[in-house]
């Protein structure tokens, strides 16, 4: 008997290894915004921010192959590509953020950001929202709320209620900004009273995993004031909104109009090559380097640096940030025109979309909708409390023609429910 791929995964990787979808999709090829499975079925990728400039972009592929044929080694030798990349990357940033530590995953980058806040403040208390995800290390998993840590959450961690669109804090969207800041202030006071002090607040500027709040500029201003007054750092997780995805700005925090002290970038930066970075101002970096001995064997390797540089060049040369802004307004209008009694909100932050559903069992309704869309050849997923928000986050070349395919398929799937 031939062993199924599910059985082989379980035998070689252990039980409960996460996959997307009830019937996992066996992907064998990708190009642009399209993916093909082992049976030759084509899917429109409406979810993958890893292949940021499109699956198998020829310029990125060529850069990886060219550099791999010359040299690949680690960052305890000098080479210039990683320096070229950090210069090009930080040229897109403001607020004095001009330095980076190259790592392999966003989890590592966020882990470093936590330690940077500890080094600067001498404190350990950290705050995040109560419906977020920032990675898999022992430190950042304390902030991630998918599964509670064994033994309970650490005493130096406080999770504050996440802002929402349909059920906003304080009862209204107008009140939510101030209420969120007040909750952060209360958490800071609790950490200080418990002797942990306050090192910083970590958040995603579009509150992506919380359900995609897509906040307006200035939303975080009261919270920023609270954090600064308490002497803490603002650590910005740009793994999902960064690199032009929000359309209006290259970085999510710029779209929101606040100044972070540092934070993480990851998945999109090398178009799928495993690369991430922790960004910081020089004073923050100096404090970290003084307090911690740290190096990363693979983080700044030449092949990954070449992939990162090529990805930045494609973003610029193909106008993908501007394309994201155009597609965003077009697809949002299509989503808001969808007809179904359970739809309660449609929102967007550039090329990142949330379609929220209400009523009893909304999460299961969306879970079933996701499976229906996969069967129709569209890959997407769900987020937010109870998984009641359909999540769409396609590669950056996604255009109006793809938006029409997605919206038409969604309406057909909704009509069938």
N, C-alpha and C positions, 0 to 999 in steps of 0.2 A: 504494500500500500504506500502511495506517495504521501509524504508528510506535508501538511498544509503549512503555509507561511505563518499562520497564527500559532500553530503548535511548535514550529521551529523557533519562533521568537520566545515563546514561553520556556522552551527547553534551554535556550542559550542566554536569555536576558532575564529570566525570572518572571514571576507573576505580576499582574497589574501594571504592566508598562503602558503608559498612556498613549493612546492614538486618537486621532480625530474620527468621529462618526461611528455609528453602531456597526456598520459594515465597513471596516477600514479600507481606504483607497490605496491601491498599490501603484504608485506613480513611477514611471520609468523614463519620462522625457519631459522637458520644458522648453518653451520658446516664447519670449515676450510675456504676454499676460495669459498664456495658454499652458495647460499641462495635459499629458496623456497617460492613461493607465496601461496596465499590462495587457489588457484586451483591446487596446487601440481606441478606447473612448476618450474624447476630448472634453476637457473641463475649462470653463472660464474661471481663472483664479481671482476671486474677489476678497481674498483674505490674507495673502502672503506679503508681509512687509520685509521679509528676509531678502528675497530677490527684488530689491528696491527699484533698480532701474530696468527690470525685466529679466526673466529667466534666461540664463546662458547668454547674457549680452556679449556680443563678439569682442568689443573693446576690452571688457573685463577679463574674458577668457584668454585673449591674446596676451594681456599684461601678466596674468598668472603664469602662463606657459613660458613666456619669454624669460621672466625672472627665475622661474624654477630651473631653467636650463643653464643658468649662470651661477647662482648662489642662493642657498637658503641656510641660514644659521641663526643663532640666538643673539639677544641684545647685550651680551657681555663682550661682544666685539663691536668696533665702530663700523657703521655703514650709514650712508646718507639718505637712503630712501625713507626711512622712518622719520628723519628730521624734516625732509621735504614735505612729508605728509602732515606732520604736526603743524608746520608753518602754514600750509594751505588750509588745514582744518580750522585753526584758531583765527585765521583771517576772516572767517565767517562769524566769529563770536565778538561780543563786546564785553563791557563790564569788567575789563581787566583780566579776563580768563585767557591765559596765553600759554598754559602748560598742560601736559597730558601724560598719563601713564597708560601705555598700551597693554591690554590684557586680552583674554580669549572669549569671555562671556560677559553679558550684562550683569549677571550675578556677582562676578568678581569686581566689576567696576563699582557697583553699589556698595559692596562690602568695603572697598577702599574708601568710598565717600564717607561711610560711617566712621571709619578710623580717622579720617582727616578732621571730621568734626570733633572727635575726642581729643585729637592732638592740639587743635586750636584752643578749645575751651577748657581742657582738663576735666571735663565732665563726661558722663556716660548716658544720661537720659536722652531718649530719642522718641520722636512722635511720627506716626503715619496715620492714614485713615483706616477705618474698620472694614473696608471692602476692597483691598488692593492686593497687588503682587509686585514684589521688587526683586525676586530671585530665589535661588536654591541653597546658598551657603547657610551654615549654622546661624550666622549673624542676621542676614537679611530675611531668612525664613521666619524669624521672629516678627517681622513686619507684615509678612504675607499671610493672607487670611483664608487660603483655600483649605488648609488642614491645621488644627491647633498643634503646637509643638508638644512633644512628649514631656510630661511633667508640668505642663502649663507654660504660659507666656512668661518671659523673664521680667523681673521686677522693675528693670530700668526702661521698659517699653510701655508706651501709652498709645492706644488707638482711639482716634476721635471719630465721631460720626461723619461719614463721607457725604459731601454735597450731592444732591440729586436734582433732576429736572422735574419729574412728575410729582414727587413728594418732597419738596425742598425743605431744608432746615428752617425752623422758624415759621413755617406755614406759607411762605411766599418767596418767589425768586428775588424780590427786592430786599427781603430781610436776610437771605441766606448768607451773603458775604460776611455780614457782621456776626451772625450767629456762629459761623464756622470759626472766625477769629476768636470769639469768646470761648469756644470749646478748646481751642489750642491753648489759650491763656490759662484755662483751668487745668489742663494736663501739665503745663509747665509748672504751675504752682504745686501740683501733687508730686511731681518728680523732685522738685526742690525740697519739699517738706519731708520726703522719704530719704533724702541724703544723696540722691543720684545726681542732682543738678540737671542742667539742660544743655545738650550738645547741639541739637538741630532738629529740623523738620524735613522729612523726605516725602516728596510727592511728584506725581506726573502732572505736567501743566495742563493737560486736557482731561485729567481724571479718567484715563482710558479704561482701566479695568473696573472702575467703579460704575461704569455704564456709559462713558463718554458724556461728561457734563457739557463739553464744548463751551466753557465759560467766556464771558465777554471781558474785554480789556479792563483792568482795574479791579476785577473780582477779588484778587488776592491782596490788594493793597492793605486792608486792615490786618490781615494775618501777617504780612511782611513786617508791619510796624510792631506787632506783638513779639515776633521772633527776634527782631533787631533789639528791641528794648530789653529783652531777657538775655542778650549776649550770645544767642545761638546762631547756627548757620542754616541757610536754606539750600538743601540738596535736591537738585532737579533731575529726575529720571526722564531723560529724553529718548529712551530706547524706542518708544513707539511714535511720538510726534515729531522727532527730529529729522533733519536732512530734507527740508522742504515740504514735508507731508501736509503741514497745515496750510500750505498754499500762500497765504498772505505774508508769511515770514519763513525764514529758513529754520528757525528754532521755535518750539512751542512757547518757551518763556518770553520770547520777544513779542509774540502775538498777544500774550497776556499782560505784558508791560511791567514785568518785575525783574529784579536783579538777583540771580542766584550766586552763591559763593563757589559752586562747583556741582559736579554730578556725573551722571553716567550716560554714555551712548553705546550702542551695540549693534543689534541685528543688521540694520540696513547699511552699515558703513562700508562693507566690502562686498555687498551684493551676494551674501550667502557664505562667503569665506568666513570661518569662525573668528571674529574680531570684535573687540569692544575697547572702550577707553574710559578712564576717569579723568575728568577735566577739572582744573582749579586755577585760581589766581596764584601768583608766585608766593605770596605770604602764606597762603594755605598749604601749598605744596612744601614749602620750606619747613613748616611746623610738622607736617607728616613725615618728611624725610629725617628730621631730627628725632622723632619719637619712635619710628618703626624702621626696622631693616626689611626692605622689600625688593624683590626682583621677580620678573616673570620670564621664564625660559622662552616661551613662544610668542609673547605679546607683540613685540616689535619686529618680528622676523621680516626679511626682505620681500618674500612672496606676498605676505599679507599686506605689507605696506604698498606694494605695487597694485594690488587689488583695490585698496582704499583710494589711492590716487586716481586710478581709472574710474572708479565710481563717482568721485567728485567731479571729474571732467565730464562724464556723461550727463550728470545732473545739470551742469552749466551749459554744455554744448547743445543739448537737446531741449532746453527750456522746460524741464520737467516740473519745476516748482510752479511756473506759470500755467502749465497744463493742468496741474492738480487744482489750482484755483478755479480754472474754467470748468473742469469736469465736476468739481464740488458743487457749484451753484446749479449746474444742469441736473445732476443726479438728485440733489436734495429736492428740487422742484418735482422731479418724477416720483420720488418717495412720498412726498407730501400729497401727491395726487392719487396714491394707491387707495383702493376702496376695500375696507373691511372693518366690521364693528369693533374689533378688539384693538385696533391701532390707537394708541394714545399720544404718540409723539414721534416725530422724525427730526433728527438733528445731524449736524456735520461739523467737523473741524478739518477743513481742507478735504483731503482724500481719505477721510476716516468718517464712517457713518454709523449711526445708531437708529434703529427702528424699534421703538418700545411698544409692547403689548400689555394690556391690562386684563382684569377679570380673574376669576378663580382658575388656578392651574395655568397661569400665563407662562411660567417657565417650561412646562411640558408642552404647551402649545408651540412655543418657539423651537423647542428641541425637535418636535415632529416636523416643523416647517423646514428646519435646517436639513433634515434627512430627505425631505421631499425635493429640496433644491439640489442636493447632491445627486439624486436620481435623475434630475433634469440636466445635470452637467454644470452646476455652479457650486463652487466651494466657498463657504462662509461659515460663521459660527455665532456664538451668543455670549453675552457678558451681562454685568449688572446684578443687582440683588435678585436671587432666584433664577438667574439666567433668562430674564424676561425681555432682554433687548437683543435684537438681531444685530450682529457685528459684521461690518464690511470694511475692509482695509486692504485694497488691492495694490499691486505693484504700480509704480508711478506712471508708466506709459498708458495706463487705463484711460480711455477717452470716451467721448460722447457715444460713439457707436457701441462700445462695450456697456455703457450705462443703460442704453436702450435695451440691449439684450437682457441685462439683469432685471430692470424694472418690469419688462414684459413677462419674464418668467416668474417673478415674484407675484404679479397680479394673477397669473394663471394658477399658481400654487395656492394663493389665498382664495380664489374663486372655488377651488376644489375642496375647501375646508368649511 
